[in-house]
């Protein structure tokens, strides 16, 4: 996800987390959650 230089917003991240939940992909959901926290911190520093 990071290596492809995608522009993600809160709606995309929310949809990804929902999809992980529906598909029972908790590990991937945790990875996306960690990325979302990092993403939020970077945006606050701008």
N, CA, C and O atoms as a Tripos MOL2 file, in Angstrom:
@<TRIPOS>MOLECULE
protein
  184   183    46     0     0
PROTEIN
NO_CHARGES

@<TRIPOS>ATOM
      1 N           0.8240   -1.1840    0.0000 N.3       1 UNK1
      2 CA          0.0000    0.0000    0.0000 C.3       1 UNK1
      3 C           0.8700    1.2510    0.0000 C.2       1 UNK1
      4 O           0.6180    2.1680   -0.7820 O.2       1 UNK1
      5 N           1.8560    1.3110    0.8300 N.am      2 UNK2
      6 CA          2.7020    2.4810    0.9320 C.3       2 UNK2
      7 C           3.5980    2.6340   -0.2880 C.2       2 UNK2
      8 O           3.8610    3.7530   -0.7280 O.2       2 UNK2
      9 N           4.0620    1.5350   -0.8280 N.am      3 UNK3
     10 CA          5.0190    1.6030   -1.9260 C.3       3 UNK3
     11 C           4.3920    2.1060   -3.2220 C.2       3 UNK3
     12 O           5.1080    2.5340   -4.1270 O.2       3 UNK3
     13 N           3.0780    2.0610   -3.3230 N.am      4 UNK4
     14 CA          2.4170    2.4990   -4.5470 C.3       4 UNK4
     15 C           2.0730    3.9810   -4.5290 C.2       4 UNK4
     16 O           1.5020    4.4840   -5.4970 O.2       4 UNK4
     17 N           2.4070    4.6980   -3.4480 N.am      5 UNK5
     18 CA          2.1950    6.1390   -3.3630 C.3       5 UNK5
     19 C           0.7420    6.5270   -3.6060 C.2       5 UNK5
     20 O           0.4640    7.4210   -4.4050 O.2       5 UNK5
     21 N          -0.1840    5.8600   -2.9220 N.am      6 UNK6
     22 CA         -1.5990    6.1770   -3.0620 C.3       6 UNK6
     23 C          -1.9620    7.3590   -2.1810 C.2       6 UNK6
     24 O          -1.4130    7.5250   -1.0920 O.2       6 UNK6
     25 N          -2.8870    8.1790   -2.6560 N.am      7 UNK7
     26 CA         -3.4110    9.2660   -1.8440 C.3       7 UNK7
     27 C          -4.6630    8.7680   -1.1440 C.2       7 UNK7
     28 O          -5.7260    8.6650   -1.7570 O.2       7 UNK7
     29 N          -4.5380    8.4630    0.1290 N.am      8 UNK8
     30 CA         -5.6580    7.9280    0.8890 C.3       8 UNK8
     31 C          -6.2720    9.0160    1.7440 C.2       8 UNK8
     32 O          -5.5770    9.9080    2.2320 O.2       8 UNK8
     33 N          -7.5920    8.9330    1.9220 N.am      9 UNK9
     34 CA         -8.2610    9.8470    2.8310 C.3       9 UNK9
     35 C          -8.9900    9.0290    3.8980 C.2       9 UNK9
     36 O          -8.9400    7.7990    3.8890 O.2       9 UNK9
     37 N          -9.6580    9.7130    4.8040 N.am     10 UNK10
     38 CA        -10.3170    9.0160    5.9090 C.3      10 UNK10
     39 C         -11.4210    8.0920    5.4220 C.2      10 UNK10
     40 O         -11.6850    7.0690    6.0540 O.2      10 UNK10
     41 N         -12.0700    8.4260    4.3190 N.am     11 UNK11
     42 CA        -13.1420    7.5880    3.7940 C.3      11 UNK11
     43 C         -12.5900    6.2760    3.2310 C.2      11 UNK11
     44 O         -13.1740    5.2110    3.4330 O.2      11 UNK11
     45 N         -11.4780    6.3620    2.5350 N.am     12 UNK12
     46 CA        -10.8430    5.1640    1.9890 C.3      12 UNK12
     47 C         -10.3520    4.2550    3.1040 C.2      12 UNK12
     48 O         -10.5600    3.0430    3.0620 O.2      12 UNK12
     49 N          -9.7010    4.8420    4.0980 N.am     13 UNK13
     50 CA         -9.1990    4.0440    5.2170 C.3      13 UNK13
     51 C         -10.3390    3.3890    5.9820 C.2      13 UNK13
     52 O         -10.2290    2.2360    6.4000 O.2      13 UNK13
     53 N         -11.4350    4.1190    6.1670 N.am     14 UNK14
     54 CA        -12.6010    3.5620    6.8440 C.3      14 UNK14
     55 C         -13.1840    2.3900    6.0590 C.2      14 UNK14
     56 O         -13.5450    1.3660    6.6400 O.2      14 UNK14
     57 N         -13.2750    2.5400    4.7480 N.am     15 UNK15
     58 CA        -13.7910    1.4640    3.9000 C.3      15 UNK15
     59 C         -12.8830    0.2420    3.9500 C.2      15 UNK15
     60 O         -13.3650   -0.8900    3.9770 O.2      15 UNK15
     61 N         -11.5740    0.4630    3.9610 N.am     16 UNK16
     62 CA        -10.6310   -0.6550    4.0460 C.3      16 UNK16
     63 C         -10.7860   -1.4080    5.3640 C.2      16 UNK16
     64 O         -10.7740   -2.6390    5.3840 O.2      16 UNK16
     65 N         -10.9320   -0.6680    6.4670 N.am     17 UNK17
     66 CA        -11.1040   -1.3150    7.7670 C.3      17 UNK17
     67 C         -12.4170   -2.0910    7.8260 C.2      17 UNK17
     68 O         -12.4660   -3.1820    8.3940 O.2      17 UNK17
     69 N         -13.4690   -1.5410    7.2510 N.am     18 UNK18
     70 CA        -14.7540   -2.2410    7.2030 C.3      18 UNK18
     71 C         -14.6330   -3.5230    6.3870 C.2      18 UNK18
     72 O         -15.1410   -4.5700    6.7900 O.2      18 UNK18
     73 N         -13.9640   -3.4420    5.2470 N.am     19 UNK19
     74 CA        -13.7800   -4.6250    4.4010 C.3      19 UNK19
     75 C         -12.9840   -5.6980    5.1340 C.2      19 UNK19
     76 O         -13.2970   -6.8840    5.0310 O.2      19 UNK19
     77 N         -11.9600   -5.2890    5.8690 N.am     20 UNK20
     78 CA        -11.1660   -6.2560    6.6360 C.3      20 UNK20
     79 C         -12.0240   -6.9360    7.6880 C.2      20 UNK20
     80 O         -11.8900   -8.1360    7.9290 O.2      20 UNK20
     81 N         -12.9010   -6.1690    8.3100 N.am     21 UNK21
     82 CA        -13.7790   -6.7230    9.3340 C.3      21 UNK21
     83 C         -14.7460   -7.7420    8.7340 C.2      21 UNK21
     84 O         -14.9270   -8.8300    9.2800 O.2      21 UNK21
     85 N         -15.3590   -7.3880    7.6200 N.am     22 UNK22
     86 CA        -16.3190   -8.2690    6.9620 C.3      22 UNK22
     87 C         -15.6420   -9.5560    6.4870 C.2      22 UNK22
     88 O         -16.2350  -10.6320    6.5560 O.2      22 UNK22
     89 N         -14.4130   -9.4470    6.0120 N.am     23 UNK23
     90 CA        -13.6810  -10.5970    5.4720 C.3      23 UNK23
     91 C         -12.8680  -11.3360    6.5280 C.2      23 UNK23
     92 O         -12.1330  -12.2710    6.2100 O.2      23 UNK23
     93 N         -13.0000  -10.9160    7.7860 N.am     24 UNK24
     94 CA        -12.2910  -11.5540    8.8960 C.3      24 UNK24
     95 C         -10.7700  -11.5130    8.6900 C.2      24 UNK24
     96 O         -10.0800  -12.5180    8.8640 O.2      24 UNK24
     97 N         -10.2720  -10.3510    8.3240 N.am     25 UNK25
     98 CA         -8.8410  -10.1450    8.1050 C.3      25 UNK25
     99 C          -8.2930   -9.2240    9.1920 C.2      25 UNK25
    100 O          -7.8800   -8.0980    8.9130 O.2      25 UNK25
    101 N          -8.2920   -9.7070   10.4210 N.am     26 UNK26
    102 CA         -7.9200   -8.8470   11.5470 C.3      26 UNK26
    103 C          -6.4690   -8.3820   11.4790 C.2      26 UNK26
    104 O          -6.1770   -7.2390   11.8330 O.2      26 UNK26
    105 N          -5.5700   -9.2260   11.0410 N.am     27 UNK27
    106 CA         -4.1590   -8.8130   10.9670 C.3      27 UNK27
    107 C          -3.9800   -7.6720    9.9590 C.2      27 UNK27
    108 O          -3.2910   -6.6920   10.2430 O.2      27 UNK27
    109 N          -4.5920   -7.8020    8.8020 N.am     28 UNK28
    110 CA         -4.5020   -6.7380    7.7960 C.3      28 UNK28
    111 C          -5.1890   -5.4780    8.3090 C.2      28 UNK28
    112 O          -4.7170   -4.3700    8.0520 O.2      28 UNK28
    113 N          -6.2940   -5.6310    9.0290 N.am     29 UNK29
    114 CA         -6.9790   -4.4830    9.6170 C.3      29 UNK29
    115 C          -6.0990   -3.7520   10.6100 C.2      29 UNK29
    116 O          -6.1050   -2.5220   10.6610 O.2      29 UNK29
    117 N          -5.3410   -4.5000   11.4000 N.am     30 UNK30
    118 CA         -4.4160   -3.8830   12.3580 C.3      30 UNK30
    119 C          -3.3090   -3.1250   11.6300 C.2      30 UNK30
    120 O          -2.8990   -2.0520   12.0720 O.2      30 UNK30
    121 N          -2.8280   -3.6710   10.5260 N.am     31 UNK31
    122 CA         -1.8040   -2.9840    9.7340 C.3      31 UNK31
    123 C          -2.3510   -1.6700    9.1730 C.2      31 UNK31
    124 O          -1.6740   -0.6420    9.1990 O.2      31 UNK31
    125 N          -3.5730   -1.7200    8.6730 N.am     32 UNK32
    126 CA         -4.1890   -0.5170    8.1100 C.3      32 UNK32
    127 C          -4.4420    0.5060    9.2100 C.2      32 UNK32
    128 O          -4.2600    1.7050    8.9980 O.2      32 UNK32
    129 N          -4.8600    0.0390   10.3820 N.am     33 UNK33
    130 CA         -5.0870    0.9440   11.5110 C.3      33 UNK33
    131 C          -3.7860    1.6440   11.9000 C.2      33 UNK33
    132 O          -3.7810    2.8520   12.1370 O.2      33 UNK33
    133 N          -2.7000    0.9060   11.9670 N.am     34 UNK34
    134 CA         -1.4020    1.5040   12.2950 C.3      34 UNK34
    135 C          -1.0000    2.5230   11.2300 C.2      34 UNK34
    136 O          -0.4840    3.5930   11.5530 O.2      34 UNK34
    137 N          -1.2360    2.1910    9.9740 N.am     35 UNK35
    138 CA         -0.9440    3.1270    8.8920 C.3      35 UNK35
    139 C          -1.7950    4.3860    9.0290 C.2      35 UNK35
    140 O          -1.3060    5.4950    8.8140 O.2      35 UNK35
    141 N          -3.0740    4.2150    9.3890 N.am     36 UNK36
    142 CA         -3.9730    5.3620    9.5500 C.3      36 UNK36
    143 C          -3.4910    6.2810   10.6630 C.2      36 UNK36
    144 O          -3.5590    7.5030   10.5290 O.2      36 UNK36
    145 N          -3.0070    5.7110   11.7560 N.am     37 UNK37
    146 CA         -2.4710    6.5310   12.8440 C.3      37 UNK37
    147 C          -1.2480    7.3110   12.3780 C.2      37 UNK37
    148 O          -1.1050    8.4940   12.6850 O.2      37 UNK37
    149 N          -0.3780    6.6510   11.6440 N.am     38 UNK38
    150 CA          0.8160    7.3100   11.1010 C.3      38 UNK38
    151 C           0.4060    8.4160   10.1220 C.2      38 UNK38
    152 O           0.9670    9.5120   10.1440 O.2      38 UNK38
    153 N          -0.5620    8.1230    9.2760 N.am     39 UNK39
    154 CA         -1.0940    9.0650    8.3000 C.3      39 UNK39
    155 C          -1.6440   10.3040    9.0080 C.2      39 UNK39
    156 O          -1.4000   11.4270    8.5670 O.2      39 UNK39
    157 N          -2.3810   10.1080   10.0960 N.am     40 UNK40
    158 CA         -2.9570   11.2250   10.8540 C.3      40 UNK40
    159 C          -1.8620   12.0720   11.4860 C.2      40 UNK40
    160 O          -1.9560   13.2990   11.4950 O.2      40 UNK40
    161 N          -0.8380   11.4360   12.0100 N.am     41 UNK41
    162 CA          0.2590   12.1770   12.6290 C.3      41 UNK41
    163 C           1.0060   13.0150   11.5990 C.2      41 UNK41
    164 O           1.3780   14.1540   11.8800 O.2      41 UNK41
    165 N           1.2270   12.4680   10.4220 N.am     42 UNK42
    166 CA          1.9120   13.2160    9.3660 C.3      42 UNK42
    167 C           1.1060   14.4290    8.9320 C.2      42 UNK42
    168 O           1.6710   15.4940    8.6810 O.2      42 UNK42
    169 N          -0.1980   14.2790    8.8410 N.am     43 UNK43
    170 CA         -1.0530   15.3970    8.4140 C.3      43 UNK43
    171 C          -1.0640   16.5060    9.4500 C.2      43 UNK43
    172 O          -1.1730   17.6790    9.0940 O.2      43 UNK43
    173 N          -0.9530   16.1600   10.7240 N.am     44 UNK44
    174 CA         -0.9480   17.1720   11.7770 C.3      44 UNK44
    175 C           0.3490   17.9670   11.7740 C.2      44 UNK44
    176 O           0.3690   19.1240   12.1930 O.2      44 UNK44
    177 N           1.4230   17.3590   11.3090 N.am     45 UNK45
    178 CA          2.7160   18.0380   11.2860 C.3      45 UNK45
    179 C           2.8590   19.0060   10.1220 C.2      45 UNK45
    180 O           3.8020   19.7970   10.0960 O.2      45 UNK45
    181 N           1.9530   18.9620    9.1660 N.am     46 UNK46
    182 CA          2.0600   19.8480    7.9980 C.3      46 UNK46
    183 C           1.6010   21.2410    8.2960 C.2      46 UNK46
    184 O           1.6300   22.1020    7.4170 O.2      46 UNK46
@<TRIPOS>BOND
     1     1     2 1
     2     2     3 1
     3     3     4 2
     4     3     5 am
     5     5     6 1
     6     6     7 1
     7     7     8 2
     8     7     9 am
     9     9    10 1
    10    10    11 1
    11    11    12 2
    12    11    13 am
    13    13    14 1
    14    14    15 1
    15    15    16 2
    16    15    17 am
    17    17    18 1
    18    18    19 1
    19    19    20 2
    20    19    21 am
    21    21    22 1
    22    22    23 1
    23    23    24 2
    24    23    25 am
    25    25    26 1
    26    26    27 1
    27    27    28 2
    28    27    29 am
    29    29    30 1
    30    30    31 1
    31    31    32 2
    32    31    33 am
    33    33    34 1
    34    34    35 1
    35    35    36 2
    36    35    37 am
    37    37    38 1
    38    38    39 1
    39    39    40 2
    40    39    41 am
    41    41    42 1
    42    42    43 1
    43    43    44 2
    44    43    45 am
    45    45    46 1
    46    46    47 1
    47    47    48 2
    48    47    49 am
    49    49    50 1
    50    50    51 1
    51    51    52 2
    52    51    53 am
    53    53    54 1
    54    54    55 1
    55    55    56 2
    56    55    57 am
    57    57    58 1
    58    58    59 1
    59    59    60 2
    60    59    61 am
    61    61    62 1
    62    62    63 1
    63    63    64 2
    64    63    65 am
    65    65    66 1
    66    66    67 1
    67    67    68 2
    68    67    69 am
    69    69    70 1
    70    70    71 1
    71    71    72 2
    72    71    73 am
    73    73    74 1
    74    74    75 1
    75    75    76 2
    76    75    77 am
    77    77    78 1
    78    78    79 1
    79    79    80 2
    80    79    81 am
    81    81    82 1
    82    82    83 1
    83    83    84 2
    84    83    85 am
    85    85    86 1
    86    86    87 1
    87    87    88 2
    88    87    89 am
    89    89    90 1
    90    90    91 1
    91    91    92 2
    92    91    93 am
    93    93    94 1
    94    94    95 1
    95    95    96 2
    96    95    97 am
    97    97    98 1
    98    98    99 1
    99    99   100 2
   100    99   101 am
   101   101   102 1
   102   102   103 1
   103   103   104 2
   104   103   105 am
   105   105   106 1
   106   106   107 1
   107   107   108 2
   108   107   109 am
   109   109   110 1
   110   110   111 1
   111   111   112 2
   112   111   113 am
   113   113   114 1
   114   114   115 1
   115   115   116 2
   116   115   117 am
   117   117   118 1
   118   118   119 1
   119   119   120 2
   120   119   121 am
   121   121   122 1
   122   122   123 1
   123   123   124 2
   124   123   125 am
   125   125   126 1
   126   126   127 1
   127   127   128 2
   128   127   129 am
   129   129   130 1
   130   130   131 1
   131   131   132 2
   132   131   133 am
   133   133   134 1
   134   134   135 1
   135   135   136 2
   136   135   137 am
   137   137   138 1
   138   138   139 1
   139   139   140 2
   140   139   141 am
   141   141   142 1
   142   142   143 1
   143   143   144 2
   144   143   145 am
   145   145   146 1
   146   146   147 1
   147   147   148 2
   148   147   149 am
   149   149   150 1
   150   150   151 1
   151   151   152 2
   152   151   153 am
   153   153   154 1
   154   154   155 1
   155   155   156 2
   156   155   157 am
   157   157   158 1
   158   158   159 1
   159   159   160 2
   160   159   161 am
   161   161   162 1
   162   162   163 1
   163   163   164 2
   164   163   165 am
   165   165   166 1
   166   166   167 1
   167   167   168 2
   168   167   169 am
   169   169   170 1
   170   170   171 1
   171   171   172 2
   172   171   173 am
   173   173   174 1
   174   174   175 1
   175   175   176 2
   176   175   177 am
   177   177   178 1
   178   178   179 1
   179   179   180 2
   180   179   181 am
   181   181   182 1
   182   182   183 1
   183   183   184 2
@<TRIPOS>SUBSTRUCTURE
     1 UNK1         2 RESIDUE 1 A UNK
     2 UNK2         6 RESIDUE 1 A UNK
     3 UNK3        10 RESIDUE 1 A UNK
     4 UNK4        14 RESIDUE 1 A UNK
     5 UNK5        18 RESIDUE 1 A UNK
     6 UNK6        22 RESIDUE 1 A UNK
     7 UNK7        26 RESIDUE 1 A UNK
     8 UNK8        30 RESIDUE 1 A UNK
     9 UNK9        34 RESIDUE 1 A UNK
    10 UNK10       38 RESIDUE 1 A UNK
    11 UNK11       42 RESIDUE 1 A UNK
    12 UNK12       46 RESIDUE 1 A UNK
    13 UNK13       50 RESIDUE 1 A UNK
    14 UNK14       54 RESIDUE 1 A UNK
    15 UNK15       58 RESIDUE 1 A UNK
    16 UNK16       62 RESIDUE 1 A UNK
    17 UNK17       66 RESIDUE 1 A UNK
    18 UNK18       70 RESIDUE 1 A UNK
    19 UNK19       74 RESIDUE 1 A UNK
    20 UNK20       78 RESIDUE 1 A UNK
    21 UNK21       82 RESIDUE 1 A UNK
    22 UNK22       86 RESIDUE 1 A UNK
    23 UNK23       90 RESIDUE 1 A UNK
    24 UNK24       94 RESIDUE 1 A UNK
    25 UNK25       98 RESIDUE 1 A UNK
    26 UNK26      102 RESIDUE 1 A UNK
    27 UNK27      106 RESIDUE 1 A UNK
    28 UNK28      110 RESIDUE 1 A UNK
    29 UNK29      114 RESIDUE 1 A UNK
    30 UNK30      118 RESIDUE 1 A UNK
    31 UNK31      122 RESIDUE 1 A UNK
    32 UNK32      126 RESIDUE 1 A UNK
    33 UNK33      130 RESIDUE 1 A UNK
    34 UNK34      134 RESIDUE 1 A UNK
    35 UNK35      138 RESIDUE 1 A UNK
    36 UNK36      142 RESIDUE 1 A UNK
    37 UNK37      146 RESIDUE 1 A UNK
    38 UNK38      150 RESIDUE 1 A UNK
    39 UNK39      154 RESIDUE 1 A UNK
    40 UNK40      158 RESIDUE 1 A UNK
    41 UNK41      162 RESIDUE 1 A UNK
    42 UNK42      166 RESIDUE 1 A UNK
    43 UNK43      170 RESIDUE 1 A UNK
    44 UNK44      174 RESIDUE 1 A UNK
    45 UNK45      178 RESIDUE 1 A UNK
    46 UNK46      182 RESIDUE 1 A UNK
